[in-house]
Amino acid sequence: MGRLHELGFNLAIFPLTLLSAAMRAISESLAAMKMERHPADRLMGFDDLKRIVGFDAYYEAESRYDGARKDAAE
């Protein structure tokens, strides 16, 4: 990455690198599960997962429309 910066690049995108890393993690986790082992040591905490995926924002948006759904059902 330092060499890219030396060449004048301020941003480098590696989509296949990230996809490859994710696919390897998926494959290894599935292989462990096939052998009836849980890949617990490879998992991030559930709170971190919820934050990164955006669960809290989803739940907040859902709560704003919760009353609207009940009103429409009546």
Stockholm file with secondary structure:
# STOCKHOLM 1.0

chainA/1-74         MGRLHELGFNLAIFPLTLLSAAMRAISESLAAMKMERHPADRLMGFDDLKRIVGFDAYYEAESRYDGARKDAAE
#=GR chainA/1-74 SS CHHHHHTTCSCCCCHHHHHHHHHHHHHHHHHHHHTTCCCGGGCCCHHHHHHHHTHHHHHHHHHHHHHHHHHHHC
#=GC SS_cons        CHHHHHTTCSCCCCHHHHHHHHHHHHHHHHHHHHTTCCCGGGCCCHHHHHHHHTHHHHHHHHHHHHHHHHHHHC
//
